[in-house]
Amino acid sequence: MFTIIVAENYEEVSHEASKLMRETLRSKENPVLGLAAGSTPLGLYEEMITDYILGNTSYRKVRTWNLDEYLGVPENDPHSRRSFMNEHLFEKIDIFRENTHIPRGDASDPEEECRRYEEELQKTVIDLQILGIGRDGHIGFNEPGTPFDALTHVTTLTEETRNDNARYFDGNPLLVPEKAITMGPASIMRARNIVIIATGEAKADAVYKMIKGPQKESCPASILQDHSHVTVITDPAAAARI
């Protein structure tokens, strides 16, 4: 079931997401968060950092699980999802490094790394999963055509996804890795609560297909139609078709 919040702009979208984040952190003894890298959640992370600096929230009992990592990229590489999370959140709050989990992109056996990550994921339940949505309806790095029952797996990134992520690689899509490790749709669906953040006209079609379109693997986000607690937070441009 979808709860839809249309906020005035990106700042207000981030603020609405932060309200749900604070609610989760304050209602759970040992909160478990599912996090995403990329530009979409940056405003939310800034609010989380501010909340910590003001002394309102501690993250010492929080555990986090990230959606994905580029294949072949070591965690200390500035382009890795680990480096992104360290820079934009983890190093600015009081979370313990050992409580932050991200797939190892440089694992010698990627398939074994997928199995390891999924096995660890299944030992816990994510209380709040943060997601963005791609223009083609992808969530995590689950590209169109990903089976809904897929667990953590190696995926091949589409040209569109690589173009969209080129801004993190000096603007050159050729530098974006061709593959990544990602939680699968079935992994994501185990979260108790899910928040989708979507802003901008370019996301309007994907938001429409996620909420009102037929449930098809060509739009991975449409699997969320079967989840009981999904909050979609958008600006007017992204909500234009709903």
RAGIQUI-V853687 format. One record per helix or strand. SS is the DSSP state (2 for helix, 1 for strand). FROM is the first residue (numbers start at 0). TO is the last residue. Records with the same first field share a line. If there is no record, write none. Layout:
# RAGIQUI-V853687
SS=FROM-TO, FROM-TO
This chain:
# RAGIQUI-V853687
1=1-6, 31-34, 62-65, 67-69, 99-100, 127-130, 138-138, 141-141, 152-155, 178-181, 192-197, 229-234
2=9-26, 41-52, 80-87, 89-91, 96-98, 109-120, 158-163, 165-167, 172-174, 184-187, 200-210, 219-225
